[in-house]
Each structure stands twice: as C-alpha cells, then as structure tokens.
Amino acid sequence: MPVFSVPGSDGSAHIDIETLIGKQPLETDLELAVDFVRGQTVLVTGAGGSIGSELCQQLMRYEPSEIIMLDRDESALQQVQVAVAGHGLLDTQDVVLADIRDAETIRRVFLSRRPDVVFHAAALKHLPMLEQYPDEGWKTNVLGTRNVLAAAVDAGVRTLVNISTDKAADPTSVLGRTKRIAERLTAWTAAETGRDFVSVRFGNVLGSRGSMVPLFADLIRSGRPVTVTHPDATRYFMSIPEACHLVIQAAAIAQPGEVLVLDMGAPVRILDVARRMVQAMGGSSDIVFTGLRPGEKLHEDLIGRGETERRPVHPKISHASVPPLAPAEVDEPARIDTAPILLAA
C-alpha cells in the first residue's frame, strides 16, 4: 500500500508518516466483487479533491465504461485528469467544470451524461472555517447534496455513494451537522426510490490537502511552533488509498439508505504525532497548545449514540442507519445558525 511521506528539514530525508502515527495498514483477506462498476458510466463529484482524485484512479481498475470527473476547481480537474488519463488537456468529455450548488447545471449534466454510478465526494470539510461561515457549509454540504441526489434520481442513477465523515456521528459542529443532514437526505432518497443510495463514513485521512500531517510538516520545516489544540486530543487516521478502497468495497455491500462506517483502527493522540514528527524531521519547533475550537471534540466517534455496529459481510465495515429527512425540510433558512433543522440534526 502507498505510504505518505514528507521531506525532512534538510529537504532530502523522507519520513514514513504511518510509522510515526503508529498505524499499520488494515488488512483483510476479504475482497468483494465490485461488479456494479464494471462497464458502467461512473461520475465522481469533487473529483479534484484528495478523496475524489484517489477514487477516480482506483475506480479505473474495475473497468468502467467511462469516468466523469466533476469539480468546480479547474486546476484540480487538470491534476486528476493527468493522474487518470495521462494528460491535462482539459478539452475532453471526462472532465466537467460545475458547482454542486448550481441545481440546474448539475441536473443538466446528469441528464446529458446519464451516469449509472455516482460517488459524491464534493464537500466543504474544514471544521473551524465552517464555524465562521456556516452558510457556506449549508450551501455546499446540504443544498449541494440535495441537488446531486435530485439530479441522480431524475437521471436514473442506480447507485450513489455519499462520502461522509466521523463528525456526523453525534455532531457538535456545523461540519458535523451538515454532513449528518446529507446522510439523512441520502437515506430518504433511498427509501423513496428503492435505489442503492448509501453513505460511507470515516475519519481523517493521511496527507489530504490541508490536513494535519502536511500542515505540521510545513510548520516544522519553517521552524515555526506546531499548534495542537489539546494534549489529550485524539483522532482516527487512515491513508487515502486505504479509505478509498474500503469506500468502493462498502458500496458493493450496502443496502439502500444505510450508512457504512469504515474501521479505522485505534484513535491516535495528536500530541504524539507532533512530537514524533519534530524529532524525525530534525526540527526545533516548539509545541503550542491552542485549546479546542468551537464545535471541536476532544475525541471523535465513528458510531453515534443509538447506532448499531453490525458487520454482517465485511470485517472492516459496520452497517448503521440514520433517520431519513425529506429534501423539502431543508430549504435555505434566513440564517443558518438559527435554522431548527440544523440545530436539531
């Protein structure tokens, strides 16, 4: 499995981050067939992001008839096109420049391209940023997901996988609440249509754009203090390839409306990661504790209160359920922070 590494402070040494956080790849002998992809037209939203890009690359192994990569970031689309197609010409039909917030455009794309399978990875994900700008989280994570689900129904999509987050379990933040609503909208659409529309929930991924490990590496290389919110804070971690592989596996076994929760191993203390990175990179950065930010948990949960943790098929994938939520109940409020549906999610 690929290992994420970062240059040391001298610009030449490389650090095995999985070793630093004390994680081993999750191994299982069970490899499920993913026949729902082979020969099908597959569309990935947020294709230019860390998860979306890796999903596109892995999905190609299962011989779809076509991969459609959709994103609102043209530079990110070029990067993923290079990774998947071997060129960045941006003049072919495999890349689509569109924003999931634009309902009519998304509907038009889906009706013209008629995907069979959709992986919905487009989202805003930075917790403190969404605490400052909650309306943006609502527009993308809730209304954008509603747009994708509606377009998928109209276009006859058979399988849709909504990429979620551990912060949707017992949510305490705008990020968690908006992603929880996205899970519930997906469950409602599955119940109404009987189609294989599901959510897959997991925690932090190593090396994603803007995530903790690359941020720490940049701070250490520049000799700046490494900021940690709390000495006891822990998070779940998994490599991007590992997470995407299990996402595809989960999609093969999900029942309509389910939330599939990936086994991410034991949580890791962030302070330990920071200390090991400073030492391994030969840096001199101090570690500064900044305090938990609004909406942030000391420890994350993958399974929320009242949710089951059944694993009837795959040893690394739990099956859970969330209450469905009708799209009509999530019309854009005047102020997101006073929206009853968000506060109660």
Contacts in CASP RR format, 6 or more apart in sequence:
PFRMAT RR
TARGET T0000
AUTHOR 0000-0000-0000
METHOD contacts of the structure
MODEL  1
MPVFSVPGSDGSAHIDIETLIGKQPLETDLELAVDFVRGQTVLVTGAGGS
IGSELCQQLMRYEPSEIIMLDRDESALQQVQVAVAGHGLLDTQDVVLADI
RDAETIRRVFLSRRPDVVFHAAALKHLPMLEQYPDEGWKTNVLGTRNVLA
AAVDAGVRTLVNISTDKAADPTSVLGRTKRIAERLTAWTAAETGRDFVSV
RFGNVLGSRGSMVPLFADLIRSGRPVTVTHPDATRYFMSIPEACHLVIQA
AAIAQPGEVLVLDMGAPVRILDVARRMVQAMGGSSDIVFTGLRPGEKLHE
DLIGRGETERRPVHPKISHASVPPLAPAEVDEPARIDTAPILLAA
1 25 0 8 1.000
1 239 0 8 1.000
1 241 0 8 1.000
1 242 0 8 1.000
2 239 0 8 1.000
2 241 0 8 1.000
3 16 0 8 1.000
3 17 0 8 1.000
3 18 0 8 1.000
3 239 0 8 1.000
4 17 0 8 1.000
4 18 0 8 1.000
4 206 0 8 1.000
4 207 0 8 1.000
4 213 0 8 1.000
4 239 0 8 1.000
4 240 0 8 1.000
5 14 0 8 1.000
5 15 0 8 1.000
5 16 0 8 1.000
5 17 0 8 1.000
6 14 0 8 1.000
6 15 0 8 1.000
6 17 0 8 1.000
6 213 0 8 1.000
6 214 0 8 1.000
6 217 0 8 1.000
6 281 0 8 1.000
7 13 0 8 1.000
7 14 0 8 1.000
7 217 0 8 1.000
7 221 0 8 1.000
8 14 0 8 1.000
8 15 0 8 1.000
8 217 0 8 1.000
8 220 0 8 1.000
8 221 0 8 1.000
8 280 0 8 1.000
8 281 0 8 1.000
8 282 0 8 1.000
9 220 0 8 1.000
9 221 0 8 1.000
9 223 0 8 1.000
9 281 0 8 1.000
9 282 0 8 1.000
9 283 0 8 1.000
10 282 0 8 1.000
11 221 0 8 1.000
13 281 0 8 1.000
15 217 0 8 1.000
15 277 0 8 1.000
15 280 0 8 1.000
15 281 0 8 1.000
17 206 0 8 1.000
17 207 0 8 1.000
17 213 0 8 1.000
17 277 0 8 1.000
18 24 0 8 1.000
18 25 0 8 1.000
18 206 0 8 1.000
18 239 0 8 1.000
20 273 0 8 1.000
20 276 0 8 1.000
20 277 0 8 1.000
20 280 0 8 1.000
21 206 0 8 1.000
21 237 0 8 1.000
21 268 0 8 1.000
21 272 0 8 1.000
21 273 0 8 1.000
21 276 0 8 1.000
22 268 0 8 1.000
23 237 0 8 1.000
23 238 0 8 1.000
23 265 0 8 1.000
23 268 0 8 1.000
25 239 0 8 1.000
25 242 0 8 1.000
26 238 0 8 1.000
26 242 0 8 1.000
26 246 0 8 1.000
26 263 0 8 1.000
26 264 0 8 1.000
26 265 0 8 1.000
26 316 0 8 1.000
28 314 0 8 1.000
28 315 0 8 1.000
28 316 0 8 1.000
30 314 0 8 1.000
30 315 0 8 1.000
31 249 0 8 1.000
32 249 0 8 1.000
32 252 0 8 1.000
32 253 0 8 1.000
32 313 0 8 1.000
32 314 0 8 1.000
33 252 0 8 1.000
34 62 0 8 1.000
34 248 0 8 1.000
34 249 0 8 1.000
34 251 0 8 1.000
34 252 0 8 1.000
35 252 0 8 1.000
36 117 0 8 1.000
36 158 0 8 1.000
36 159 0 8 1.000
36 196 0 8 1.000
36 251 0 8 1.000
36 252 0 8 1.000
37 59 0 8 1.000
37 62 0 8 1.000
37 63 0 8 1.000
37 64 0 8 1.000
37 117 0 8 1.000
37 248 0 8 1.000
38 62 0 8 1.000
38 63 0 8 1.000
38 64 0 8 1.000
39 63 0 8 1.000
39 64 0 8 1.000
39 65 0 8 1.000
40 64 0 8 1.000
40 65 0 8 1.000
40 115 0 8 1.000
40 116 0 8 1.000
40 117 0 8 1.000
41 64 0 8 1.000
41 65 0 8 1.000
41 66 0 8 1.000
41 68 0 8 1.000
41 113 0 8 1.000
41 114 0 8 1.000
41 115 0 8 1.000
41 116 0 8 1.000
41 117 0 8 1.000
42 59 0 8 1.000
42 64 0 8 1.000
42 66 0 8 1.000
42 67 0 8 1.000
42 68 0 8 1.000
42 115 0 8 1.000
42 116 0 8 1.000
42 117 0 8 1.000
42 118 0 8 1.000
42 119 0 8 1.000
43 67 0 8 1.000
43 68 0 8 1.000
43 70 0 8 1.000
43 110 0 8 1.000
43 113 0 8 1.000
43 115 0 8 1.000
43 117 0 8 1.000
43 118 0 8 1.000
43 119 0 8 1.000
44 52 0 8 1.000
44 55 0 8 1.000
44 56 0 8 1.000
44 59 0 8 1.000
44 67 0 8 1.000
44 68 0 8 1.000
44 69 0 8 1.000
44 70 0 8 1.000
44 118 0 8 1.000
44 119 0 8 1.000
44 121 0 8 1.000
45 70 0 8 1.000
45 71 0 8 1.000
45 100 0 8 1.000
45 118 0 8 1.000
45 119 0 8 1.000
45 120 0 8 1.000
45 121 0 8 1.000
45 122 0 8 1.000
45 148 0 8 1.000
46 52 0 8 1.000
46 70 0 8 1.000
46 71 0 8 1.000
46 100 0 8 1.000
46 121 0 8 1.000
46 122 0 8 1.000
46 123 0 8 1.000
47 53 0 8 1.000
47 55 0 8 1.000
47 56 0 8 1.000
47 69 0 8 1.000
47 70 0 8 1.000
47 71 0 8 1.000
47 76 0 8 1.000
47 77 0 8 1.000
47 80 0 8 1.000
47 95 0 8 1.000
47 121 0 8 1.000
48 69 0 8 1.000
48 71 0 8 1.000
48 73 0 8 1.000
48 76 0 8 1.000
48 77 0 8 1.000
48 79 0 8 1.000
48 80 0 8 1.000
49 71 0 8 1.000
49 73 0 8 1.000
49 76 0 8 1.000
49 80 0 8 1.000
49 121 0 8 1.000
49 208 0 8 1.000
49 209 0 8 1.000
50 205 0 8 1.000
50 207 0 8 1.000
50 208 0 8 1.000
50 209 0 8 1.000
50 211 0 8 1.000
50 240 0 8 1.000
51 121 0 8 1.000
51 163 0 8 1.000
51 205 0 8 1.000
51 208 0 8 1.000
51 240 0 8 1.000
51 243 0 8 1.000
51 244 0 8 1.000
51 247 0 8 1.000
52 80 0 8 1.000
52 119 0 8 1.000
52 121 0 8 1.000
52 163 0 8 1.000
52 244 0 8 1.000
53 76 0 8 1.000
53 79 0 8 1.000
53 80 0 8 1.000
53 83 0 8 1.000
54 240 0 8 1.000
54 241 0 8 1.000
54 243 0 8 1.000
54 244 0 8 1.000
55 119 0 8 1.000
55 121 0 8 1.000
55 244 0 8 1.000
55 247 0 8 1.000
55 248 0 8 1.000
56 67 0 8 1.000
56 69 0 8 1.000
56 80 0 8 1.000
56 83 0 8 1.000
56 84 0 8 1.000
57 83 0 8 1.000
57 84 0 8 1.000
58 241 0 8 1.000
58 244 0 8 1.000
58 245 0 8 1.000
58 248 0 8 1.000
59 67 0 8 1.000
59 119 0 8 1.000
59 248 0 8 1.000
60 67 0 8 1.000
60 84 0 8 1.000
62 248 0 8 1.000
64 117 0 8 1.000
66 94 0 8 1.000
67 84 0 8 1.000
67 94 0 8 1.000
68 93 0 8 1.000
68 94 0 8 1.000
68 96 0 8 1.000
68 113 0 8 1.000
68 115 0 8 1.000
69 77 0 8 1.000
69 80 0 8 1.000
69 81 0 8 1.000
69 84 0 8 1.000
69 94 0 8 1.000
69 95 0 8 1.000
69 96 0 8 1.000
70 95 0 8 1.000
70 96 0 8 1.000
70 97 0 8 1.000
70 98 0 8 1.000
70 109 0 8 1.000
70 122 0 8 1.000
71 77 0 8 1.000
71 80 0 8 1.000
71 96 0 8 1.000
71 97 0 8 1.000
71 98 0 8 1.000
71 122 0 8 1.000
72 97 0 8 1.000
72 98 0 8 1.000
72 99 0 8 1.000
72 100 0 8 1.000
72 122 0 8 1.000
74 90 0 8 1.000
74 97 0 8 1.000
77 90 0 8 1.000
77 95 0 8 1.000
77 97 0 8 1.000
78 88 0 8 1.000
78 90 0 8 1.000
78 95 0 8 1.000
81 87 0 8 1.000
81 88 0 8 1.000
81 89 0 8 1.000
81 90 0 8 1.000
81 92 0 8 1.000
81 94 0 8 1.000
81 95 0 8 1.000
82 88 0 8 1.000
84 94 0 8 1.000
85 92 0 8 1.000
85 94 0 8 1.000
96 109 0 8 1.000
96 113 0 8 1.000
98 105 0 8 1.000
98 106 0 8 1.000
98 109 0 8 1.000
99 105 0 8 1.000
100 106 0 8 1.000
100 122 0 8 1.000
100 140 0 8 1.000
100 144 0 8 1.000
100 145 0 8 1.000
100 147 0 8 1.000
100 148 0 8 1.000
101 139 0 8 1.000
101 140 0 8 1.000
101 143 0 8 1.000
101 144 0 8 1.000
101 147 0 8 1.000
102 147 0 8 1.000
103 143 0 8 1.000
103 144 0 8 1.000
103 147 0 8 1.000
103 150 0 8 1.000
103 151 0 8 1.000
106 144 0 8 1.000
106 147 0 8 1.000
106 148 0 8 1.000
106 151 0 8 1.000
107 147 0 8 1.000
107 150 0 8 1.000
107 151 0 8 1.000
107 154 0 8 1.000
107 155 0 8 1.000
109 151 0 8 1.000
110 151 0 8 1.000
110 152 0 8 1.000
110 154 0 8 1.000
110 155 0 8 1.000
110 157 0 8 1.000
111 151 0 8 1.000
111 154 0 8 1.000
111 155 0 8 1.000
113 155 0 8 1.000
114 155 0 8 1.000
114 156 0 8 1.000
115 152 0 8 1.000
115 155 0 8 1.000
115 157 0 8 1.000
116 157 0 8 1.000
116 158 0 8 1.000
116 159 0 8 1.000
117 157 0 8 1.000
117 158 0 8 1.000
117 159 0 8 1.000
117 160 0 8 1.000
117 161 0 8 1.000
118 148 0 8 1.000
118 152 0 8 1.000
118 157 0 8 1.000
118 159 0 8 1.000
118 160 0 8 1.000
118 161 0 8 1.000
119 160 0 8 1.000
119 161 0 8 1.000
119 163 0 8 1.000
119 247 0 8 1.000
119 251 0 8 1.000
120 145 0 8 1.000
120 148 0 8 1.000
120 160 0 8 1.000
120 161 0 8 1.000
120 162 0 8 1.000
120 163 0 8 1.000
121 163 0 8 1.000
122 140 0 8 1.000
122 144 0 8 1.000
122 148 0 8 1.000
123 140 0 8 1.000
123 141 0 8 1.000
123 163 0 8 1.000
123 179 0 8 1.000
123 182 0 8 1.000
124 130 0 8 1.000
124 136 0 8 1.000
124 137 0 8 1.000
124 140 0 8 1.000
124 141 0 8 1.000
124 175 0 8 1.000
125 165 0 8 1.000
125 175 0 8 1.000
126 175 0 8 1.000
126 210 0 8 1.000
127 167 0 8 1.000
127 173 0 8 1.000
127 174 0 8 1.000
127 175 0 8 1.000
127 176 0 8 1.000
127 293 0 8 1.000
127 295 0 8 1.000
127 296 0 8 1.000
128 293 0 8 1.000
128 294 0 8 1.000
128 296 0 8 1.000
129 136 0 8 1.000
130 136 0 8 1.000
130 137 0 8 1.000
130 173 0 8 1.000
130 174 0 8 1.000
130 175 0 8 1.000
130 178 0 8 1.000
131 173 0 8 1.000
131 174 0 8 1.000
131 175 0 8 1.000
131 293 0 8 1.000
131 294 0 8 1.000
131 295 0 8 1.000
134 174 0 8 1.000
134 336 0 8 1.000
134 337 0 8 1.000
134 342 0 8 1.000
135 335 0 8 1.000
135 336 0 8 1.000
137 174 0 8 1.000
137 175 0 8 1.000
137 178 0 8 1.000
137 336 0 8 1.000
138 174 0 8 1.000
138 178 0 8 1.000
138 332 0 8 1.000
138 333 0 8 1.000
138 336 0 8 1.000
138 339 0 8 1.000
138 342 0 8 1.000
139 332 0 8 1.000
141 175 0 8 1.000
141 178 0 8 1.000
141 179 0 8 1.000
141 181 0 8 1.000
141 182 0 8 1.000
142 178 0 8 1.000
142 181 0 8 1.000
142 182 0 8 1.000
142 185 0 8 1.000
142 330 0 8 1.000
142 342 0 8 1.000
143 330 0 8 1.000
143 332 0 8 1.000
145 162 0 8 1.000
145 181 0 8 1.000
145 182 0 8 1.000
145 185 0 8 1.000
145 186 0 8 1.000
146 185 0 8 1.000
146 327 0 8 1.000
146 330 0 8 1.000
148 160 0 8 1.000
149 160 0 8 1.000
149 185 0 8 1.000
149 186 0 8 1.000
149 189 0 8 1.000
149 197 0 8 1.000
149 327 0 8 1.000
150 327 0 8 1.000
152 160 0 8 1.000
152 189 0 8 1.000
152 197 0 8 1.000
153 189 0 8 1.000
153 193 0 8 1.000
153 195 0 8 1.000
156 195 0 8 1.000
157 195 0 8 1.000
158 195 0 8 1.000
158 196 0 8 1.000
159 195 0 8 1.000
159 196 0 8 1.000
159 197 0 8 1.000
159 251 0 8 1.000
160 186 0 8 1.000
160 189 0 8 1.000
160 195 0 8 1.000
160 196 0 8 1.000
160 197 0 8 1.000
160 198 0 8 1.000
161 198 0 8 1.000
161 199 0 8 1.000
161 200 0 8 1.000
161 247 0 8 1.000
161 250 0 8 1.000
161 251 0 8 1.000
161 254 0 8 1.000
162 182 0 8 1.000
162 183 0 8 1.000
162 186 0 8 1.000
162 197 0 8 1.000
162 198 0 8 1.000
162 199 0 8 1.000
162 200 0 8 1.000
163 199 0 8 1.000
163 200 0 8 1.000
163 247 0 8 1.000
164 179 0 8 1.000
164 182 0 8 1.000
164 183 0 8 1.000
164 199 0 8 1.000
164 200 0 8 1.000
164 201 0 8 1.000
164 202 0 8 1.000
164 259 0 8 1.000
165 175 0 8 1.000
165 176 0 8 1.000
165 179 0 8 1.000
165 201 0 8 1.000
165 202 0 8 1.000
165 203 0 8 1.000
166 201 0 8 1.000
166 202 0 8 1.000
166 203 0 8 1.000
166 236 0 8 1.000
166 264 0 8 1.000
166 300 0 8 1.000
166 301 0 8 1.000
166 302 0 8 1.000
167 173 0 8 1.000
167 175 0 8 1.000
167 176 0 8 1.000
167 179 0 8 1.000
167 203 0 8 1.000
167 297 0 8 1.000
167 300 0 8 1.000
168 176 0 8 1.000
168 179 0 8 1.000
168 180 0 8 1.000
168 182 0 8 1.000
168 183 0 8 1.000
168 201 0 8 1.000
169 201 0 8 1.000
169 300 0 8 1.000
169 301 0 8 1.000
169 302 0 8 1.000
169 303 0 8 1.000
169 304 0 8 1.000
169 307 0 8 1.000
170 301 0 8 1.000
170 304 0 8 1.000
170 305 0 8 1.000
171 177 0 8 1.000
171 179 0 8 1.000
171 180 0 8 1.000
171 345 0 8 1.000
172 295 0 8 1.000
172 296 0 8 1.000
172 297 0 8 1.000
173 294 0 8 1.000
173 295 0 8 1.000
173 296 0 8 1.000
174 295 0 8 1.000
174 336 0 8 1.000
174 342 0 8 1.000
177 342 0 8 1.000
177 343 0 8 1.000
177 345 0 8 1.000
178 342 0 8 1.000
178 345 0 8 1.000
180 322 0 8 1.000
180 345 0 8 1.000
181 325 0 8 1.000
181 330 0 8 1.000
181 341 0 8 1.000
181 342 0 8 1.000
181 345 0 8 1.000
182 199 0 8 1.000
183 199 0 8 1.000
183 201 0 8 1.000
183 259 0 8 1.000
183 322 0 8 1.000
184 322 0 8 1.000
184 323 0 8 1.000
184 324 0 8 1.000
184 325 0 8 1.000
184 345 0 8 1.000
185 325 0 8 1.000
185 327 0 8 1.000
185 330 0 8 1.000
186 197 0 8 1.000
186 198 0 8 1.000
186 199 0 8 1.000
186 257 0 8 1.000
187 197 0 8 1.000
187 199 0 8 1.000
187 257 0 8 1.000
187 258 0 8 1.000
187 259 0 8 1.000
187 321 0 8 1.000
187 322 0 8 1.000
187 323 0 8 1.000
187 324 0 8 1.000
187 325 0 8 1.000
188 324 0 8 1.000
188 325 0 8 1.000
188 326 0 8 1.000
188 327 0 8 1.000
189 195 0 8 1.000
189 197 0 8 1.000
189 327 0 8 1.000
190 196 0 8 1.000
190 197 0 8 1.000
190 198 0 8 1.000
190 256 0 8 1.000
190 257 0 8 1.000
190 324 0 8 1.000
191 256 0 8 1.000
191 257 0 8 1.000
191 324 0 8 1.000
193 256 0 8 1.000
194 256 0 8 1.000
195 256 0 8 1.000
196 251 0 8 1.000
196 254 0 8 1.000
196 255 0 8 1.000
196 256 0 8 1.000
197 256 0 8 1.000
197 257 0 8 1.000
198 250 0 8 1.000
198 251 0 8 1.000
198 254 0 8 1.000
198 255 0 8 1.000
198 256 0 8 1.000
198 257 0 8 1.000
198 258 0 8 1.000
198 259 0 8 1.000
198 260 0 8 1.000
199 257 0 8 1.000
199 258 0 8 1.000
199 259 0 8 1.000
199 260 0 8 1.000
199 322 0 8 1.000
200 246 0 8 1.000
200 247 0 8 1.000
200 250 0 8 1.000
200 251 0 8 1.000
200 254 0 8 1.000
200 259 0 8 1.000
200 260 0 8 1.000
200 261 0 8 1.000
200 262 0 8 1.000
201 259 0 8 1.000
201 260 0 8 1.000
201 261 0 8 1.000
201 262 0 8 1.000
201 302 0 8 1.000
201 320 0 8 1.000
202 236 0 8 1.000
202 238 0 8 1.000
202 243 0 8 1.000
202 246 0 8 1.000
202 247 0 8 1.000
202 261 0 8 1.000
202 262 0 8 1.000
202 264 0 8 1.000
202 302 0 8 1.000
203 235 0 8 1.000
203 236 0 8 1.000
203 237 0 8 1.000
203 238 0 8 1.000
203 262 0 8 1.000
203 264 0 8 1.000
203 300 0 8 1.000
203 302 0 8 1.000
204 211 0 8 1.000
204 212 0 8 1.000
204 235 0 8 1.000
204 236 0 8 1.000
204 237 0 8 1.000
204 238 0 8 1.000
205 211 0 8 1.000
205 237 0 8 1.000
205 238 0 8 1.000
205 239 0 8 1.000
205 240 0 8 1.000
205 243 0 8 1.000
206 213 0 8 1.000
206 237 0 8 1.000
206 238 0 8 1.000
206 239 0 8 1.000
206 240 0 8 1.000
207 213 0 8 1.000
207 214 0 8 1.000
207 240 0 8 1.000
208 240 0 8 1.000
212 235 0 8 1.000
212 270 0 8 1.000
212 273 0 8 1.000
213 273 0 8 1.000
213 277 0 8 1.000
216 226 0 8 1.000
216 273 0 8 1.000
216 274 0 8 1.000
216 277 0 8 1.000
217 277 0 8 1.000
217 281 0 8 1.000
219 225 0 8 1.000
219 226 0 8 1.000
219 227 0 8 1.000
219 285 0 8 1.000
220 226 0 8 1.000
220 277 0 8 1.000
220 278 0 8 1.000
220 281 0 8 1.000
220 282 0 8 1.000
220 283 0 8 1.000
220 285 0 8 1.000
221 281 0 8 1.000
223 283 0 8 1.000
223 284 0 8 1.000
223 285 0 8 1.000
224 285 0 8 1.000
225 285 0 8 1.000
225 286 0 8 1.000
225 287 0 8 1.000
225 288 0 8 1.000
226 274 0 8 1.000
226 277 0 8 1.000
226 278 0 8 1.000
226 285 0 8 1.000
226 286 0 8 1.000
226 287 0 8 1.000
226 288 0 8 1.000
227 287 0 8 1.000
227 288 0 8 1.000
227 289 0 8 1.000
227 290 0 8 1.000
228 270 0 8 1.000
228 271 0 8 1.000
228 274 0 8 1.000
228 287 0 8 1.000
228 288 0 8 1.000
228 289 0 8 1.000
228 290 0 8 1.000
229 270 0 8 1.000
229 289 0 8 1.000
229 290 0 8 1.000
229 291 0 8 1.000
229 292 0 8 1.000
229 293 0 8 1.000
229 296 0 8 1.000
230 289 0 8 1.000
230 291 0 8 1.000
230 292 0 8 1.000
230 298 0 8 1.000
231 271 0 8 1.000
231 289 0 8 1.000
232 269 0 8 1.000
232 271 0 8 1.000
232 298 0 8 1.000
233 269 0 8 1.000
233 270 0 8 1.000
233 271 0 8 1.000
233 292 0 8 1.000
233 298 0 8 1.000
233 299 0 8 1.000
234 267 0 8 1.000
234 268 0 8 1.000
234 269 0 8 1.000
234 270 0 8 1.000
234 298 0 8 1.000
234 299 0 8 1.000
234 300 0 8 1.000
235 267 0 8 1.000
235 268 0 8 1.000
235 270 0 8 1.000
235 300 0 8 1.000
236 264 0 8 1.000
236 265 0 8 1.000
236 267 0 8 1.000
236 268 0 8 1.000
236 300 0 8 1.000
236 302 0 8 1.000
237 264 0 8 1.000
237 268 0 8 1.000
238 262 0 8 1.000
238 264 0 8 1.000
243 262 0 8 1.000
246 262 0 8 1.000
246 316 0 8 1.000
246 317 0 8 1.000
247 262 0 8 1.000
249 314 0 8 1.000
249 317 0 8 1.000
250 260 0 8 1.000
250 262 0 8 1.000
250 314 0 8 1.000
250 317 0 8 1.000
251 260 0 8 1.000
253 260 0 8 1.000
253 313 0 8 1.000
253 314 0 8 1.000
253 317 0 8 1.000
254 260 0 8 1.000
254 319 0 8 1.000
255 319 0 8 1.000
257 321 0 8 1.000
257 324 0 8 1.000
258 319 0 8 1.000
258 320 0 8 1.000
258 321 0 8 1.000
259 307 0 8 1.000
259 319 0 8 1.000
259 320 0 8 1.000
259 321 0 8 1.000
259 322 0 8 1.000
260 317 0 8 1.000
260 318 0 8 1.000
260 319 0 8 1.000
260 320 0 8 1.000
261 302 0 8 1.000
261 303 0 8 1.000
261 309 0 8 1.000
261 317 0 8 1.000
261 318 0 8 1.000
261 319 0 8 1.000
261 320 0 8 1.000
262 302 0 8 1.000
262 316 0 8 1.000
262 317 0 8 1.000
263 315 0 8 1.000
263 316 0 8 1.000
263 317 0 8 1.000
263 318 0 8 1.000
264 302 0 8 1.000
267 299 0 8 1.000
267 300 0 8 1.000
271 287 0 8 1.000
274 287 0 8 1.000
275 287 0 8 1.000
278 284 0 8 1.000
278 285 0 8 1.000
278 287 0 8 1.000
292 298 0 8 1.000
302 318 0 8 1.000
303 309 0 8 1.000
303 318 0 8 1.000
303 320 0 8 1.000
304 320 0 8 1.000
307 320 0 8 1.000
307 321 0 8 1.000
307 322 0 8 1.000
308 318 0 8 1.000
308 319 0 8 1.000
308 320 0 8 1.000
308 321 0 8 1.000
309 318 0 8 1.000
309 320 0 8 1.000
310 318 0 8 1.000
310 319 0 8 1.000
310 320 0 8 1.000
311 317 0 8 1.000
311 318 0 8 1.000
311 319 0 8 1.000
312 319 0 8 1.000
313 319 0 8 1.000
325 341 0 8 1.000
329 341 0 8 1.000
330 341 0 8 1.000
333 339 0 8 1.000
333 341 0 8 1.000
333 342 0 8 1.000
336 342 0 8 1.000
END
